[in-house]
Amino acid sequence: MAITAQMVKELRESTGAGMMDAKKALTETDGDMEAAVDWLRTKGLAKAAKKSGRVAAEGLVSVAVDGGRGVAIEVNSETDFVAKNADFQQLVREITKVALETGESVEVVKAADLNGKTVDEVLTEAIARIGENMTLRRLHVLEGDTVVSYVHNAATDGMGKIGVLVALNGPAEKAQEIGKQIAMHVAATNPASLSDKDIDPALVEREKHVLSEQARESGKPEAVIEKMIEGRMKKFFEEVTLLGQKFVINPDVTVAEAAKEAGVEVTGFVRVMVGEGVEKKEEDFAAEVAKTLAG
């Protein structure tokens, strides 16, 4: 497979590797971006195992809570101009209310009633009125004794680019107080899972493979290598699971320890960021403005 300059650039941006190292990694892996990241990490040449992924969708994440039930929805628009529009924000607010009352899935919400029409019909009318494509892309529901919400860099009340829900069991007042702090922690650190018991097995196997290759390159005996892998996997779980992470409010304790000290238990969380996982066609700002003005 031909390795393009754009591929090298993307790999460099996602790993911090040098140009020649990035090119070699792509060559060695026949252009497979994910495998190239792992190759660089194995050689100790990648600063992080993250993908830069060009986020394409604009719009808003909206969160709402009623007692022990919370919802987080993502409604996308083509440009950030629309996301800042009061009419669009009101539409998202109304859809969030419907989701909180009836939502089980995106399909259920789209078919639900909103002012005498289905949510899907209301969205279609808004597209015609505002002149931009919009979609209800995701819905997450979280339940617990107490559910706390948080929006990072809110555009308006309950809406922004990152929305978080945290579910806790325990005394409501304590749960509300530390729940807000834990929600802010989740927004900042983006944990992969609640604990090592519910992390994606594929992610665990991928990490174990990379760490195994790194350890074997040390040339140490197999018994020592096994211990190295065990220790590094333990550190991996501490870094990517919410309960194992050092609490951003007090790094001397983990999130699990902070919750225990407060007399509560964290039972679940949701973190939604606008546009994550959606790839956008690159378009310069001037062209975007021109397109918007042209209608």
Secondary structure, DSSP 8 states (H G I E B T S, - for coil): ----HHHHHHHHHHH---HHHHHHHHHHTTT-HHHHHHHHHHTT--S-------B--EEEEEEEEETTEEEEEEEEESSHHHHT-HHHHHHHHHHHHHHHHH-SSHHHHHHSEETTEEHHHHHHHHHHHHTS-EEEEEEEEEESSEEEEEEET-SBTTEESEEEEEEEES-HHHHHHHHHHHHHHHHHH--SBSSTTSS-HHHHHHHHHHHHHHHHTTT--HHHHHHHHHHHHHHHHHHHBTTTSEETTEEEEEHHHHHHHTT-EEEEEEEEETTTT-B-----HHHHHHHHHH-
